[in-house]
Amino acid sequence: MPKHVLPRRAALVALMVGSVVGLTTTVTWGQEKPQIAPEAQNAVQAMGKTLANGGFSFHEQTIREYTDANGQPLHIFHSANVVVRRPDRLAVDATGDDGATKVAYNGKTLTLFSVGTKRYATLAVSGPIGQMLAEASTKMGMDFPLADLLAENPAAAFLTGVTAGYAVNTVSIDGVQCLHTFFEQPPGLELELWTEKNERALPRRLIVTYRSLPGEPRFIAALSDWKIGINPPDSDFEFRVPEGATKVELGQEKPQ
């Protein structure tokens, strides 16, 4: 997960605990070289297999930490519905403390629309979702903290740069048994992932901690309402310009 950057206060898309006292799992790396434990590795691989093909949708609730001008840690909340159809269709309907945003990618054009300001920007881009997100990050200055889940190979994307990982314990999330895992990605990233403890291994929670950044900010996501094996129509990924909307060209102020 090397693409993660400092969470932004005005991100267009926020594409995630109780006490750890009493956990039954204790891990000591000792003098041996850190590695990814098989149980943690298998959970990520199973998750990646589920998300690598076909169509799916989910709901996300996220919290991003950021530091204000006085160095105080503050938080911004988002809620979004995400629809994916492999290999090259994506739709996001998000609301948050910084407003509401719609995202539509139809395989040829990515559109970002700010509902409050009625401004939108487009990027001519093609290819799989992961490739599109990488190009959007470069050309539009956007970050997608959940991009690894939408990559062509989610498991490989998630584990890129990870040097150590292990299973923490099993917890219940909305009545579903889930495996809590922990991963280290030098320099300075820590990843906690909760996946369903079944063949689908759907992700239910994700926390990214940026240890190398001032204040050690975190990105927290709760993922729910998963629908797997769906086949959304093309119309779900087309953007229809609302009456009175203004287009913002790349290089100008973004439609935030």
Secondary structure, DSSP 8 states (H G I E B T S, - for coil): -TT-----TT-S--------TT-S-----TTS---B-HHHHHHHHHHHHHHSSSEEEEEEEEEEEEE-TTS-EEEEEEEEEEEEETTTEEEEEEEETTEEEEEEE-SSEEEEEETTTTEEEEEE--S-HHHHHHHHHHHH----TTHHHHSSSHHHHHHTT--EEEEEEEEEETTEEEEEEEEEETTTEEEEEEEESSSS--EEEEEEEETTSTT--EEEEEEEEEEEEE---GGGG-----TT-EE--TTS----
